[in-house]
Amino acid sequence: MLKIGIVIGSVRQGRNAEAVSKYVHDYAVKRGDAEYELVDLADYNLPLLGSKYAAADAEAQIKAWSDKMASFDGYIFVTPEYNHAVGGALKNALDYLNPELNNKAAGFVGYGSLGGTRAHENMRLILGELQVADVRTAVTFSLMTDFENMSVFKPAEYHNANIDTMLDQLLAWSGALKTVRS
Ligand SMILES: Cc1cc2nc3c(=O)[nH]c(=O)nc-3n(C[C@H](O)[C@H](O)[C@H](O)COP(=O)(O)O)c2cc1C
């Protein structure tokens, strides 16, 4: 079975990312067509790349992050939009990686005033450099209509069709690219 990592792309305290990621994870697991695993950026205390202000265990944290991401065939990046781009924590975490992601596939789930779409387009630029094939269909939750008070996640059901399409595309490309790596 293909292994798909679902990356919780915000470490902000009080983040919406967790509820959105868990929803997508639970939905995907019910399909039973791949091994889906949540990967929480907040579990890795990654320093800013190259910073001298790194925790004593920074090398171990960086290695754990690298090993975890290397273990997947494909990814779902669940990302908010910060100032019309992907958040700094996820960008910094991606900057630690390169061969771990090469010739793999990715799909996006976002949320924001416009569903996180500008963060997704930003991610496509970044992942192009990392040789990741990102699928067309993205899941875009609205802060206004899929959340109560912009903080309690109550997704409209119609998004599920998009989750299915995104996952179908992601599994097809993840499987195809496995042959390129072997
Ligand atoms: C620094 C910052 C910048 C933001 N910029 C945008 C933005 O450009 N577009 C948007 O739709 N939402 C923006 N938001 C609102 C976020 O989409 C919203 O707070 C979301 O819940 C953040 O994700 P998180 O709770 O998982 O951290 C911004 C929020 C922050 C904290």
Ligand as a Chemical Component Dictionary entry (heavy atoms), coordinates in Angstrom:
data_LIG
# 
_chem_comp.id                   LIG 
_chem_comp.type                 NON-POLYMER 
_chem_comp.pdbx_formal_charge   0 
_chem_comp.three_letter_code    LIG 
# 
loop_
_chem_comp_atom.comp_id 
_chem_comp_atom.atom_id 
_chem_comp_atom.alt_atom_id 
_chem_comp_atom.type_symbol 
_chem_comp_atom.charge 
_chem_comp_atom.model_Cartn_x 
_chem_comp_atom.model_Cartn_y 
_chem_comp_atom.model_Cartn_z 
_chem_comp_atom.pdbx_ordinal 
LIG C1  C1  C 0 0.175  36.349 10.059 1  
LIG C2  C2  C 0 -1.152 35.987 9.468  2  
LIG C3  C3  C 0 -1.422 36.323 8.163  3  
LIG C4  C4  C 0 -2.630 35.954 7.582  4  
LIG N1  N1  N 0 -2.846 36.238 6.264  5  
LIG C5  C5  C 0 -3.942 35.725 5.648  6  
LIG C6  C6  C 0 -4.093 35.846 4.235  7  
LIG O1  O1  O 0 -3.282 36.427 3.544  8  
LIG N2  N2  N 0 -5.183 35.282 3.662  9  
LIG C7  C7  C 0 -6.131 34.605 4.387  10 
LIG O2  O2  O 0 -7.077 34.091 3.810  11 
LIG N3  N3  N 0 -6.008 34.482 5.740  12 
LIG C8  C8  C 0 -4.941 35.025 6.377  13 
LIG N4  N4  N 0 -4.791 34.880 7.727  14 
LIG C9  C9  C 0 -5.860 34.230 8.485  15 
LIG C10 C10 C 0 -5.580 32.724 8.571  16 
LIG O3  O3  O 0 -6.017 32.086 7.389  17 
LIG C11 C11 C 0 -6.307 32.129 9.772  18 
LIG O4  O4  O 0 -5.895 32.805 10.946 19 
LIG C12 C12 C 0 -6.012 30.644 9.914  20 
LIG O5  O5  O 0 -6.778 30.100 10.965 21 
LIG C13 C13 C 0 -4.523 30.411 10.198 22 
LIG O6  O6  O 0 -4.226 29.038 10.268 23 
LIG P1  P1  P 0 -3.874 28.324 11.664 24 
LIG O7  O7  O 0 -5.009 28.704 12.620 25 
LIG O8  O8  O 0 -3.880 26.863 11.374 26 
LIG O9  O9  O 0 -2.551 28.839 12.104 27 
LIG C14 C14 C 0 -3.613 35.258 8.340  28 
LIG C15 C15 C 0 -3.320 34.942 9.678  29 
LIG C16 C16 C 0 -2.115 35.275 10.239 30 
LIG C17 C17 C 0 -1.818 34.859 11.649 31 
# 
loop_
_chem_comp_bond.comp_id 
_chem_comp_bond.atom_id_1 
_chem_comp_bond.atom_id_2 
_chem_comp_bond.value_order 
_chem_comp_bond.pdbx_ordinal 
LIG C1  C2  SING 1  
LIG C2  C3  SING 2  
LIG C2  C16 DOUB 3  
LIG C3  C4  DOUB 4  
LIG C4  N1  SING 5  
LIG C4  C14 SING 6  
LIG N1  C5  DOUB 7  
LIG C5  C6  SING 8  
LIG C5  C8  SING 9  
LIG C6  O1  DOUB 10 
LIG C6  N2  SING 11 
LIG N2  C7  SING 12 
LIG C7  O2  DOUB 13 
LIG C7  N3  SING 14 
LIG N3  C8  DOUB 15 
LIG C8  N4  SING 16 
LIG N4  C9  SING 17 
LIG N4  C14 SING 18 
LIG C9  C10 SING 19 
LIG C10 O3  SING 20 
LIG C10 C11 SING 21 
LIG C11 O4  SING 22 
LIG C11 C12 SING 23 
LIG C12 O5  SING 24 
LIG C12 C13 SING 25 
LIG C13 O6  SING 26 
LIG O6  P1  SING 27 
LIG P1  O7  DOUB 28 
LIG P1  O8  SING 29 
LIG P1  O9  SING 30 
LIG C14 C15 DOUB 31 
LIG C15 C16 SING 32 
LIG C16 C17 SING 33 
# 
